[in-house]
Structures are given as structure tokens and as C-alpha cells.
Amino acid sequence: MGNTASVQTEASDSAQQPATTASAPETKPKKKICCACPDTKKLRDDCIVQNGEDACGKFIEAHLQCLRAEGFSV
């Protein structure tokens, strides 16, 4: 009976492992936040420097949407 328990434990562990691995890439970003969305980041930063943060809401929101699409929770 001791062998049966260890076999079930190994089967359970191996069954759980792929499920955890499969869900991890979906929730964990592949890049660092500083390297994600360089195009929208540049547009946002240029707008803020030239016009101030209050005038650049659409660029800020576009960058946030891009970051969320990359898997960041911002």
C-alpha cells in the first residue's frame, strides 16, 4: 500500500505541474516594464515633456493599455 500512495502522489504532482506552468506565462510578463511598449512610451514621454501631463491623457492611456496587453497590472 505504501507504493500506491507514492505513485498517486507522483501522479498528482506531475498532473499539477503542467497546469501551473501553463498558467504562469499568461500572468507573468515576458519583459521588464521598462522595456515593454517602447513606441507608446516614447510618444507619452515626448508629449509630457512638451505639453505637460494634463494635456497627454490619450498617450498615457494608450501606453497603459499596451502595458496591460503585455501582462502588467497597471
N, C-alpha and C positions, 0 to 999 in steps of 0.2 A: 504494500500500500504506500510505502514511502516513495517508491518510484513514480507512482501515479500522480502524487501531489506535485513532485518536482517537474514532471512532464507538463502538467496543467499550468504550473507557474511559468515555465518557459514558453509555452504556447501563448499564454496571456500576455507575457512581456513582449513577445515578438509581434503579437497582434496589435498591441497598443503603440508600439514604437513607430510603425509606418504612419499611423493616424496622426501622431504628434508631429512627425517630420513633415507630413503633407500640409498641415495647417500652419506650421511655423513660417514658411516662406510667404504665405499670404498676408500675415500680420506684421512680419518684420521687414522693414525697408532694406533694399539691397545696397543702397548708397548711404553715405553720411548726409545729413541735412544740408550741410554747406555745399555739397557737390550736386545736389538734386536741382533740377529745373533752372539751369543757368540762363536760359533765354528770358524767362519771366522775371528772374531775379535781377538781371541787368536792366530790363525795362523799368521795373519797380524802383530800383536804386537811382537810376538816372532821373526819373520823374521826381522822386523825393528831393534829390539834391537841387534840381532846377526850380521846382514849384512848391515844395513843402508837402508834408504828409497828408494834409487835409485835401489837397487837390488831386491825390493819386489813388483814390479808393478803388477804382476799377483795376489798376495794375496790381495793387496789394491783394485784392480778392482773386485775381487771376493766378497770382503766384501761390496763394494759399490752396486754391483748387488743384493746382499742379502738384504741390507737396502731398496733398491728401491722396491724389491718384497714385503717387509713388509709395504710399503706405504710411506716411507720417500722420500723427494725430495732432493737428494744429488748429 
